Amino acid sequence: MSRILLKRRRPEDFETYYKWYKLKSNQRLIGCSLPKTKRGILRILEKSLKDKKNYEFSVYDKKSGKLIGTCQIYLKGNKTGGLYIFIGDKNFRGKGYGTEILKHLIKIGFDELNLNKLKASVIEYNKASINLFKNFGFKLAKVKKKSWKYNSAYYDNYIFELSKSDLNKLHLR
């Protein structure tokens, strides 16, 4: 039984997102520096809501009703979707919520959006995300050497992929 509830992202959630995204420790996890102002971060969130290629969700813990993270599938063309998962509330990290989110995104991507491939981009030091995608059968498709800049340093960007046919072979459905 799932402990999470995905709801389409709403502007009412942006204040919580802002609190998460302004923290340097969270920016390091997602591998980017975001605008320094609240207005700048909110502008990015508002713009993404208008993009019809994005299927964005707020992630709630069912038991507490608390907003704990965000996730999305963004359409990349050629029946491919890019995945993004972020558990903003650090109290919910390392407890299997990422696994549940990924299960939902795979179902949405392959069953509802009828995609053929899902991809995820992960910065080299985010070991939890790397392990999450590997555990679901995602294969390392590409390493973009020193292509991700964060805090004046460059890091490798790992691109993981999972095709619908590979998922069926793994019997993870």
Residue frames relative to the residue before (quaternion, step in Angstrom):
aa qw qx qy qz dx dy dz
M 1.0000 0.0000 0.0000 0.0000 0.00 0.00 0.00
S 0.4471 -0.7233 0.4705 0.2359 3.52 -0.81 1.05
R 0.3278 -0.7451 0.5532 0.1769 3.55 -1.06 0.82
I 0.7086 0.4517 -0.2492 0.4814 3.57 1.28 -0.14
L 0.1859 -0.7301 0.6451 0.1273 3.48 -1.37 0.37
L 0.1959 -0.7642 0.6040 0.1131 3.56 -0.84 0.99
K 0.0178 -0.7711 0.6364 -0.0113 3.55 -0.94 0.98
R 0.5809 -0.5638 0.4340 0.3954 3.56 -1.05 0.67
R 0.5558 -0.6315 0.4355 0.3205 3.54 -0.97 0.93
R 0.0992 -0.7999 0.5917 0.0135 3.55 -0.97 0.94
P 0.6127 -0.5607 0.3976 0.3900 3.60 -1.10 0.55
E 0.5838 0.5931 -0.3750 0.4083 3.61 1.10 -0.54
D 0.6527 0.5225 -0.3071 0.4545 3.58 1.20 -0.47
F 0.5136 0.7108 -0.3930 0.2768 3.58 1.20 -0.47
E 0.5958 0.5674 -0.3747 0.4275 3.59 1.04 -0.65
T 0.6590 0.4852 -0.3034 0.4881 3.59 0.99 -0.81
Y 0.6234 0.5302 -0.3416 0.4621 3.59 0.97 -0.80
Y 0.6346 0.5385 -0.3310 0.4448 3.54 0.93 -0.92
K 0.6500 0.5202 -0.3213 0.4512 3.62 0.88 -0.89
W 0.6626 0.4905 -0.3039 0.4776 3.58 1.04 -0.76
Y 0.7405 0.4680 -0.2423 0.4170 3.54 0.72 -1.13
K 0.6257 0.5457 -0.3613 0.4246 3.61 1.10 -0.43
L 0.5875 0.5860 -0.3698 0.4179 3.61 1.21 -0.36
K 0.4971 -0.6770 0.4611 0.2862 3.58 -0.79 1.03
S 0.6329 0.5404 -0.3419 0.4364 3.59 0.98 -0.79
N 0.6685 0.4735 -0.3007 0.4883 3.61 1.03 -0.68
Q 0.6197 0.5275 -0.3466 0.4664 3.59 1.03 -0.73
R 0.6237 0.5327 -0.3383 0.4614 3.58 1.05 -0.71
L 0.6431 0.5353 -0.3263 0.4399 3.61 0.97 -0.83
I 0.7430 0.3765 -0.2265 0.5049 3.57 0.90 -0.88
G 0.4700 -0.7446 0.3880 0.2723 3.54 1.33 0.01
C 0.7197 0.3796 -0.2927 0.5022 3.56 0.98 0.68
S 0.3818 -0.6581 0.5914 0.2672 3.47 -1.32 0.38
L 0.2374 -0.7779 0.5711 0.1108 3.54 -0.78 1.05
P 0.6918 -0.4330 0.3327 0.4724 3.59 -1.22 0.19
K 0.5075 -0.6845 0.4448 0.2758 3.55 -1.08 0.74
T 0.7073 0.4404 -0.2667 0.4844 3.59 1.17 -0.41
K 0.6097 -0.5449 0.4358 0.3762 3.51 -1.24 0.53
R 0.6396 0.5401 -0.3207 0.4431 3.56 0.95 -0.89
G 0.6549 0.5246 -0.3096 0.4473 3.59 0.98 -0.84
I 0.6636 0.4876 -0.2970 0.4834 3.57 0.97 -0.87
L 0.6614 0.5053 -0.3093 0.4600 3.58 0.92 -0.88
R 0.6120 0.5482 -0.3467 0.4524 3.60 1.06 -0.70
I 0.6360 0.5162 -0.3256 0.4723 3.61 0.98 -0.82
L 0.6710 0.5000 -0.2989 0.4586 3.60 0.91 -0.93
E 0.6555 0.5095 -0.3107 0.4629 3.60 0.95 -0.85
K 0.6454 0.5225 -0.3145 0.4600 3.58 0.97 -0.86
S 0.6706 0.5065 -0.3104 0.4442 3.58 0.91 -0.88
L 0.6090 0.5623 -0.3533 0.4337 3.60 1.09 -0.63
K 0.6856 0.4949 -0.2742 0.4581 3.57 1.10 -0.71
D 0.5761 0.6004 -0.3701 0.4131 3.58 1.24 -0.38
K 0.3475 -0.7799 0.4896 0.1768 3.58 -0.48 1.21
K 0.6097 0.5467 -0.3588 0.4480 3.60 1.24 -0.12
N 0.6473 0.5107 -0.3070 0.4754 3.57 1.30 -0.12
Y 0.1021 -0.7327 0.6700 0.0612 3.52 -1.04 0.88
E 0.0168 0.8488 -0.5204 0.0922 3.52 0.04 1.38
F 0.0920 -0.8093 0.5801 -0.0019 3.51 -1.01 0.90
S 0.3136 -0.6563 0.6449 0.2345 3.49 -1.31 0.54
V 0.2679 -0.7655 0.5700 0.1317 3.56 -1.00 0.85
Y 0.0892 -0.8009 0.5921 0.0024 3.55 -0.75 1.14
D 0.4121 -0.6373 0.5895 0.2767 3.52 -1.21 0.65
K 0.4410 -0.7254 0.4616 0.2573 3.60 -0.62 1.12
K 0.6679 0.5365 -0.3161 0.4077 3.57 0.87 -0.92
S 0.7896 0.3090 -0.1549 0.5070 3.58 0.82 -0.99
G 0.3916 -0.7156 0.4823 0.3192 3.58 1.19 -0.53
K 0.4855 0.7006 -0.3979 0.3393 3.55 1.34 0.06
L 0.4459 -0.6413 0.5588 0.2786 3.55 -1.14 0.77
I 0.0651 -0.8468 0.5278 -0.0111 3.58 -0.54 1.16
G 0.8265 -0.0536 0.0571 0.5575 3.60 1.16 -0.35
T 0.3130 -0.7133 0.5914 0.2085 3.48 -1.37 -0.22
C 0.0012 0.7847 -0.6199 -0.0022 3.54 -1.20 0.49
Q 0.0179 -0.8096 0.5866 0.0156 3.54 -1.21 0.32
I 0.2078 -0.6750 0.6818 0.1905 3.43 -1.48 0.25
Y 0.0592 -0.7845 0.6165 0.0305 3.56 -0.77 0.98
L 0.4269 -0.7267 0.4886 0.2254 3.52 -0.80 1.11
K 0.1883 -0.8155 0.5450 0.0504 3.53 -0.82 1.10
G 0.5859 -0.5521 0.3846 0.4517 3.60 1.24 -0.03
N 0.8121 0.2568 -0.1991 0.4846 3.55 -1.30 0.33
K 0.6047 -0.6117 0.3265 0.3918 3.57 1.08 0.90
T 0.5008 0.6139 -0.4257 0.4373 3.53 1.14 0.87
G 0.1116 -0.7879 0.6028 0.0588 3.55 -1.08 0.79
G 0.3162 -0.7203 0.5884 0.1868 3.50 -1.11 0.78
L 0.2701 -0.7802 0.5489 0.1307 3.57 -0.99 0.84
Y 0.0272 -0.7545 0.6556 0.0147 3.51 -1.23 0.67
I 0.0236 0.7732 -0.6316 0.0516 3.55 -0.88 1.02
F 0.0995 0.7844 -0.6074 0.0764 3.54 -0.90 0.93
I 0.1561 -0.7533 0.6339 0.0797 3.54 -0.73 1.09
G 0.2372 -0.8375 0.4839 0.0897 3.52 -0.13 1.36
D 0.6795 0.4396 -0.2819 0.5154 3.56 1.09 -0.67
K 0.3686 -0.7820 0.4593 0.2041 3.57 -0.28 1.27
N 0.5828 0.5927 -0.3718 0.4133 3.61 1.17 -0.41
F 0.7053 0.4301 -0.2557 0.5021 3.60 1.25 -0.31
R 0.5039 0.6446 -0.4281 0.3838 3.60 1.26 0.12
G 0.8117 0.2829 -0.2056 0.4679 3.54 -1.19 0.60
K 0.6401 0.5307 -0.3139 0.4583 3.57 1.25 0.36
G 0.6710 -0.5404 0.2897 0.4168 3.57 1.21 0.45
Y 0.4478 0.6982 -0.4618 0.3142 3.60 1.20 0.06
G 0.6056 0.5556 -0.3513 0.4484 3.59 1.06 -0.69
T 0.6210 0.5421 -0.3263 0.4626 3.56 1.06 -0.80
E 0.6762 0.4860 -0.2941 0.4691 3.58 0.90 -0.89
I 0.6307 0.5259 -0.3315 0.4645 3.57 1.00 -0.80
L 0.6706 0.5022 -0.3044 0.4532 3.58 0.87 -0.94
K 0.6052 0.5456 -0.3588 0.4552 3.61 1.00 -0.71
H 0.6653 0.4983 -0.2975 0.4697 3.57 0.92 -0.91
L 0.6760 0.4984 -0.3029 0.4503 3.59 0.88 -0.91
I 0.6252 0.5223 -0.3418 0.4684 3.60 1.01 -0.73
K 0.6542 0.5092 -0.3122 0.4640 3.58 0.93 -0.86
I 0.6597 0.4958 -0.3041 0.4758 3.57 0.90 -0.92
G 0.6898 0.5107 -0.2848 0.4269 3.56 0.83 -1.00
F 0.7730 0.3608 -0.1924 0.4850 3.57 0.78 -0.99
D 0.7632 0.3991 -0.2139 0.4609 3.60 0.88 -0.87
E 0.7699 0.3573 -0.1990 0.4898 3.60 0.90 -0.85
L 0.7536 0.3492 -0.1966 0.5210 3.58 0.96 -0.86
N 0.3183 -0.7950 0.4608 0.2329 3.57 1.36 -0.14
L 0.2458 0.7689 -0.5418 0.2342 3.56 0.94 0.94
N 0.3944 -0.7138 0.5266 0.2403 3.56 -1.24 0.43
K 0.8023 0.1138 -0.0424 0.5844 3.58 1.18 -0.50
L 0.1525 -0.7483 0.6386 0.0952 3.52 -1.20 0.71
K 0.1157 -0.7895 0.6014 0.0399 3.54 -1.05 0.84
A 0.0668 -0.7702 0.6320 0.0543 3.52 -1.25 0.51
S 0.2264 -0.7590 0.6015 0.1047 3.51 -1.03 0.87
V 0.0031 0.8201 -0.5680 0.0690 3.58 -0.67 1.14
I 0.4231 -0.6853 0.5302 0.2652 3.56 -0.95 0.88
E 0.6580 -0.6081 0.2927 0.3339 3.57 -0.94 0.95
Y 0.7347 0.4282 -0.2557 0.4598 3.62 1.00 -0.64
N 0.5535 0.5855 -0.4145 0.4230 3.62 1.21 0.04
K 0.1407 -0.8552 0.4968 0.0450 3.55 0.44 1.30
A 0.6142 0.5532 -0.3591 0.4333 3.61 1.01 -0.71
S 0.6838 0.4688 -0.2913 0.4773 3.60 0.92 -0.85
I 0.6122 0.5428 -0.3497 0.4564 3.57 1.00 -0.78
N 0.6865 0.4766 -0.2826 0.4708 3.59 0.85 -0.95
L 0.6022 0.5651 -0.3560 0.4373 3.60 1.01 -0.76
F 0.7196 0.4401 -0.2650 0.4672 3.58 0.72 -1.02
K 0.6270 0.5272 -0.3408 0.4612 3.61 0.98 -0.72
N 0.6608 0.5249 -0.3083 0.4390 3.59 0.96 -0.86
F 0.6937 0.4337 -0.2718 0.5067 3.58 1.20 -0.42
G 0.6246 -0.5837 0.3312 0.3993 3.58 1.22 0.27
F 0.3981 0.6842 -0.5104 0.3360 3.60 1.19 0.23
K 0.2678 -0.7600 0.5768 0.1338 3.55 -1.01 0.88
L 0.4759 -0.6289 0.5278 0.3152 3.53 -1.12 0.69
A 0.1636 -0.8328 0.5264 0.0500 3.56 -0.37 1.27
K 0.8083 -0.0285 0.0801 0.5827 3.55 1.05 -0.72
V 0.1467 -0.7338 0.6524 0.1200 3.51 -1.24 0.59
K 0.1771 -0.7581 0.6212 0.0894 3.54 -0.70 1.11
K 0.3209 -0.8006 0.4832 0.1506 3.53 -0.17 1.36
K 0.8715 -0.0859 0.0262 0.4822 3.51 -0.97 1.06
S 0.3891 0.7472 -0.4512 0.2944 3.57 1.00 0.84
W 0.6842 0.4472 -0.2700 0.5089 3.58 1.26 -0.23
K 0.1510 -0.8097 0.5641 0.0573 3.55 -0.47 1.20
Y 0.1261 0.7571 -0.6342 0.0930 3.51 -0.95 0.97
N 0.8510 -0.0402 -0.0198 0.5233 3.57 -0.80 1.07
S 0.7225 -0.4803 0.2310 0.4404 3.57 0.82 1.06
A 0.6540 0.4451 -0.3331 0.5130 3.61 1.22 0.18
Y 0.3307 -0.7386 0.5569 0.1873 3.56 -1.19 0.56
Y 0.1011 -0.7978 0.5943 0.0013 3.52 -1.00 0.96
D 0.5575 -0.5827 0.4701 0.3587 3.53 -1.28 0.43
N 0.2410 -0.7357 0.6195 0.1300 3.51 -1.19 0.74
Y 0.1944 -0.7906 0.5746 0.0841 3.57 -0.60 1.18
I 0.1593 -0.7693 0.6141 0.0750 3.55 -0.90 0.99
F 0.1078 -0.7900 0.6034 0.0147 3.55 -0.66 1.20
E 0.0903 -0.7985 0.5945 0.0286 3.57 -1.10 0.76
L 0.0347 -0.7511 0.6585 0.0324 3.50 -1.29 0.61
S 0.2122 -0.7683 0.5901 0.1279 3.58 -0.78 1.01
K 0.6351 -0.5283 0.3989 0.3979 3.53 -1.23 0.46
S 0.6639 0.5030 -0.3181 0.4528 3.61 0.94 -0.81
D 0.6257 0.5214 -0.3392 0.4707 3.61 1.06 -0.68
L 0.6293 0.5338 -0.3324 0.4566 3.58 1.01 -0.79
N 0.6517 0.5148 -0.3133 0.4606 3.57 0.94 -0.88
K 0.6456 0.5205 -0.3199 0.4582 3.60 1.02 -0.76
L 0.6858 0.4957 -0.2766 0.4554 3.56 1.08 -0.75
H 0.3104 -0.7860 0.4780 0.2395 3.57 1.31 -0.25
L 0.3415 0.7543 -0.4893 0.2740 3.58 0.99 0.86
R 0.5397 0.6485 -0.4011 0.3567 3.60 1.19 -0.05
